[in-house]
Amino acid sequence: MSLSPSEKEELERWIDTIWNQAREFGLDPYPTHFEVVPQHVIYELGAYGLPARFSHWTFGRDYHRQKTSYEYGMSKIYEIVFNTDPCQAFLVEDNSMLSHKFVAAHVLGHCHFFKHNTYFQHTNRRMVEEMRLHAERISAYEQEHGWREVETFLDTVMTIEEHFDPTAPVFKRKTPEQHEQDRLRAGQPAETVYDDIWNVAGSGERPKPRPRKFPEEPEKDLLRFLTEYGRDMTEWQRDIIEIVRDEMLYFLPQMRTKIMNEGFASYWHEKILESLDLTSEEHWEFRRLHSSVLSPSGSRMQINPYYVGFQILKDIERRWDGVIEPGDEEETDWMGRPIARPQGQGRAKLFQVCEEDNDVTFLRKYLTAPLVKKLDLYTYQLEEVDGEEMWVVADTDWRAVRDGIVDSMTNFGQPILTVEDGDYKRRGELYLKHHYDGKALDLDYTERVLKNIQTLWGRPVHLETVIDDDPTVVSYDGDGEFTQRHV
């Protein structure tokens, strides 16, 4: 049910009031445009990540999962807000007026965070327009080469979309001739039997000697490496890899700051709503919504980022305001020397944390022993009990809990792979290394990913990892055969 004209006018007045109150509290968000949309639009935006993004079956899958979860009362999305300038936010049309106020205040917390957090500073604030161009290019490729071929290639690329290096330089589009020169410099096998002797397709000069090792240093940006040096890819395929990589760069800061960002927005929706002139019924609804959003996770294996982020920020504010509670430890510097507890600096400290930290540094610095106990956090492991496998508590020590959560977020939960040799055995084969951290790879999934990497590379691919505590190299030759050998 859409809003009536009078309801739209009322909502606009409340959004102006909430904006002014946020500014009085010291928030400095981007200008924010709010749009009221039906429920199904919210789930489409949630599944695709941004409007006008290219089509892929995984986005449709995510849409139906979210929609089904909502219909069965298992979850609900109240809002979507995008990191753009101005920010674009979407409200659900069938929500109550109090819900709209609640969500608008929450959104402004996000928009301040987008604008000021250091990990968002290099993101493309015009990414909606950029993604529209991406979608148009991919649609053109589907028209030219067939949707099935393009979607199959996208499937291949998206299995490794997390394996890129955000610190790498910005891509500069290369011509086919430049890609060919790159492959020759990389020491890949020549395209004709004569090219090893004389570069007949080039300048007429003898090719430079192969480097002793290529790349000279391990390369973390697998997507970039495959784009530049993949053997048999066409230009439209290289373009699709660059598109996927560019979009992952946009989403990366949100992946890195989920707990902080949601906690910060939750902190501010509470402060702003408390300052508004609400009726007793609205206040009750506000507290019900607030408790629902910030409830501890129903699963012991997951944490609610809204709840954990909010509680840590509230604790930071309390400590930097000088409020002492039982269980507080003495504040010390990095050498363990006592330092004076700050007084009246809680709000300023929150803004500082918002600007400087990501989830890993945030948890490592501010998830304290009393908070671990208060939040009822533990580490778990899978064990066999009476012949059945079940999850049991592994550790209750607060440092182990903190470090376990932080470890699960390193590299946003993905295994770290590096390209060690792009001309392995001097046959143009690709040698990758998994930087083992005690967590073994799923072998079936690893084989599927290796198969996709081999498709992109065009030659056999090898992955060094650890299986059953033994250093092992898993190889795929491109003809359907996987092999393993101990290092």
N, C-alpha and C positions, 0 to 999 in steps of 0.2 A: 504494500500500500504506500503510494507516494505521499510526500508531504503536501499539505494544503498551502495556499499562498500565505495565510496568516502564520502557519507553523514555520514556513521558510523565513519570514520576517523575524519571528521570535528567535529562531536558531541563529540568524545573522547577528542579532543584537547580543546574544549570549557569547558567540564567538568573539565579537569585538571586546566584550567585557573580560573574557578569559585571556585574550591577547594582552590587554592593558594590565591585567593583574600579573601575568607572567613577566612582563617588562618591569613592573614595580619590584618583583622578586629578584631581578637581575638577570633573567633569561634574555638571550639575544639570538632568537631563531631566525632562519631565513623567512622572508615573506611566505605565507602558506596559503595555498588555494584549497578549499574544501569542496568536495562534490558528494552529493547524496545519491547512492546507486542501489539497485536491487541486490539481494543476497548473492545471486549467482555470479554477478560481476565481481564481487569481492573474492569469490573462490577462483575465478579465472585469473584475476590479478595475482592472488597468492600462489597459484600454480605456475604461472609464467614468470613471475618475479618483476616484470615491468610491462606496461602496455606496449602493443605493437611488436612484441618479440617474435622471432621466427617460430614456425610450427614444428613440433616434434611430439611423438607419441608419449614420451615420458611426462610431458606437461599435462596432456589429457588424463593420464593415469593419476597424477597428483590431484588434479581437479576432482575426479570422481572419488578419490579417497577422502578428501576434505569435505566434499558435499555429503557423502554417506555418513561420515563421522558426525556432521552437524545434524542430519536428519534423525539419527539415532540418539541424539542428545549427549554425545561423547565429547564434543568440543564445539567451540564457536569462535569465529574471527570477528572482532568488533570493528577493526579498522585496518587499513593498509596505508602506509605513508612511504614515499619514495625520496631518496637522497638526490634531490635536484634543486636548482635555484631558479625560480621559487620552488619550494617543496610542494608536492602534490599529495593530498590526503583524500581518502574516500571513506565516507560514513555509510552505514547500512540503513536504508530508508525505513525499515520496519522496526527499528529500535526506538525506545522511548526518548523523550527530550532530555531526561537526566543522563541517559546513556550517551547521547550526543555531547553533552557538556563534559562528561567523564573522558570520553575518547578525545575530544578536542584538546583538553588539558594534557593528556598523555602524548598526543601528537606533537605539541609544542616542545615537550621535553626531548623527543627524538630529534626535532628539527634543530634545536640548539646543539645537541650532541653531534649531528652531522656537520654543522658549521664549524665547530670548535675542536673536535677531537683530532689529534695529529694524524691518526691513521686514515682519516677521510680527506686529508688536504689535497691529495693528488688524484682524487677520483674525478671522473668526467661528469660535471653537473648538468650536461646536456645529453645524458645517455639515452633518454627516451627518443630523441630525434636520431641519435646514432643507431639505436637498435631498430628503428623503423627502416633505416637504410640497409642494415644487415639483413632484415627480413626480405626486403625487396631484392637484394642480390641473390639470396638463397632461392627465392621464388623463381627468379630468372634462370638459375641453374637447373631447377626442377623442370622448367619448360624446355630447356635445351637438352638435358641429359636424362630426363625421366625422374619422377619423384622417388621411385624405389631405389634407384642408384644413389641419389643424393641422401635420402634418409638412411640407407645402409652405411654410407660414409660417415654421416653424423653420428650414428650409433657407435661406430668404431672410435671416433675422436672423443666422444663424451665419456667413454670408459676411463680416459686418462686426463679429463679436464682439470683435475686438481693438481696435476704435476707440472707446475710452472713456477717461475721465480719472479715475484713481484718487484724485486730490486733490479731486474735486467733492464737495459735501455729500451726505449720505445721502438717498436717495429718501424722500419722504413721499407715500404713496398719495393720489391726487387723485380727486375725484368727477367724473363726466361733465360736470357744470356748470362745475367749475373748469377742466377741459381746454378747454371751449368758450370760457371767458373768456380763457384763455391765447392761443388762436388769434386771437381778436378783437384782443387787445393786440398780437399779433405782426404785425397788418396783413394777415392772409390774406384772400382774397376772401370776402365774406359768403355765407351759405348761401342767402339769397333776394335777389331784385332790390331789395327794400326796405331791407335791412339796412345798405347803404351810406348811406342817408339817415337812417334812424331804427332804433334797436335795439329792434324790437318784441318780441323774445324776452327782453329783459333788464329793466332797472329802469325803462325809459321815458326815460332820459336819453340825450342824444346820445353816440355813442361817442367816446372820446378820439381826438385826432389821431394818425395813424400816426407812429411814431418815425422819425427821419431814417434810422436804420440799425438793423436787427435781425438778430442780436444786436448790442449796442453794441460789444462786443469779440469777436474771433474765439473760437469755441467748439470745444474739442478733443473734448468728450464727445459724439460723434455719436449713440451709443445713447440717451443721456439726452435729447438735443435732439429726436430723432425720436419718442421716447415722449411728450414733453410737447406737441409741436407738430405731429406727423404729422396730416395732414388728415382722412383717412377711416377711421382705424383704430377697431376696436371695443375695448371695455375688456379682453376676454380677450386680444386681440393686444398691447395695451400691457402687460398683465401678463406675457406671455411675454418681451417684450423686457427687462423689469425682472428676470425670473428669469435670463435669460442673462447680463445685466450683473452681477448679484449673484454668480453662480458664477464669472465671470471675475475679479472682485475677489478671490475666495478663492484662485484659482490664480495670480494675478499675482506674489506674492512668490516662489513656487517658480520661475516663469519668470525672475525677476530674479536669482536666486541659485543657479542650477543648478550652476555650476562650484564655487563656494565650498562649497555644501551637500554635494555629493558628495565633494569633497576633504576636508572636515572629518570626515565620517563615515568615510572611508577611512583618514585619519590615526589615528582612534581605534580602528577595528577592529584595526589593526596593533599599536598600543600595548597594547590590552587582551589580545589573543591572545598576544602575546609574554610577558605576565605570568602566563598560566595554566600549570598543570602539564600540559603536553601530552605524549603519547607521541611517539616518533620518527616513527611513521607519521602521527599527527595533524599534527605539525609540518610534515612534507613536504606533506600535503594542504593545510594552511593556506597555505604558500608558493605552491603551485600555484594555488589560488584567488585569492590576492592578486595574483599576476602576471597572471592572466587578466583580472581586473577592471581592473587598472591598466595594461594594455598600451596602447601608442600606437595611435591609430585606424588601421584598415586603409586608410582613404581619405585622400588628401592634402587633400581638400576639406573635411574635418571634423576636429574635435578631440574626443578622449575627455575629457569633463568630470571623470571620476574621476582620470584620469592628470594632467591639467594642474593641477587644483585641489590634488591631493595634493603634487605636486612644488613648487608655489609655496609652500604652507604649510610644507613641510619646509625650504625655503630661507629663509623668514621666521624660523623657529625657529633655524636655524643662525646667521643674521646677527645676530639679537637676543641670541643666546647668546655672541656675540663670536668665533665661529669664522671664520677668514679662509681663503678659497680663492683660487687663481690666477684672475685676471680680475675680482675684486671691485673695485668703484669706491669711492672715498672717500665716506662719508656726508656729505651737505650739507643745509642747511636750505633754505627756499623762496627765499632770496636767494643761494644758491650758496655760503654760508659753511660751512667744515668744522665738523662736530660730532663729539663723542666717540662712538665706536662703543659701543652698549650691551653690557652684560655680564650673562649669566645671566638675561635677561628673555624668552627665547624662548617659553616656555609661556604666560606672561602676555600676551605680544603676540598669540599665536594666539587667546586668548579675546577680546581687544580687537577684533581684526579680525573675528571671528565676530559680534560684537555690532554693529559700526558699518557694515560695508561691504556692497555688492552686487557683482555680477560686474563691472560697468563700472568702479567705483572700485577694486575689488580688482586687476583687471588693469592699470589705468592706474598704480597706485601700486607694485605689487609684481612685475610681469612685467619683469624686468631683461634687459639685453643677454646676460649669461652664460646665463640661463634660456632665452631665445629660441634660442640656439645649442644648448644641451643638449637641448631639446625638439624641435629640428629643425623649427622653424616658419618658414613662408614665406608670401608672398601670391602668388596666382595670378590669371591672367586668360585669357580665351578669345581665341585668335589663329588666323589662317589660316596653316598651314605646309604648303608643297608642295600647295596646293589643298585641304587638309583642315583643318577646325577642330579645335583641340585646346587643352587647358589647359597653359599654360607658366608657369614661375616669373616673377613680375612684379617682385618686390623682396625682397631679403634683409636690408635695413637693419632693425635691431631696432625702431626707433621706428615705421617704416612698418608692420611686422608687428603690433606692439602696437596701433597706432591703427586698423589695418584690422580686427582682431578686435573691438576696442571699438566701432567704427563699426557693425559688423554686428549688435551687440547693442542699439544705441540704439533705444528704443521697441520692445524685444524683437523686432527684425528687421522690423517692419512700417513701411510708409510713414506719415508723419505727415500727417493730413488735418485741416483745421479748417473749420467752418461760417463763411463770411464774410458771407453774406446769406441770411436766411430769407424775404425778400420781394423777391427779385431782379426788377427791371423793374417793381416794384409790381404783380406778377401772382401773388405767392405762390410763385414758383419758388425752388428751392434752389441756392445757389452755393457750391461747395466749393473749397478750395485745397489742392493737394498741395505741401508744403514740400520742394521738390526739393533733393536733396543729392548730385547727380551720378549717382544710380542711377535709370534710367528705369523707368517702370511697364510691365508687360506689357499691351499694348493690348487683346488679346482678353479677358484676365481683367478688366481695368478696365471694359470694356463690360458684362460680365456683372454686375459689382458695381454699376455705375451703374443697370443695369436693376432690380436688387433694391432699391437705395435709392429709386428712383422709385416702386416699388411701395409702399414704406413711407410715403413722403412724400405721394404722391397728385397731384403736379404735376411738370412738367419739372425735370430736375436737370442742373446744369452743373459740370464739374470743370476747374479751371485747373491745368495741369501743364506739363511740358517734353517735347517730342517732337522728336527729331533736333536738339537744341540750340535749338529755337524755342519760346518760350512759346505754349502752345496751350490752347484751351478745348474740351473734349470734352463734347457735350450729348446727352441722351436725352430725347425728347419724350413717351414713354409709349405711342406708337403704333407702335413697332418701328423708328423711324428714329434713327440716330446721325449727328451732324454734328461737324465740326471747324472751328475758325476760329483764326487767329493773333491773339494779343493785341496 
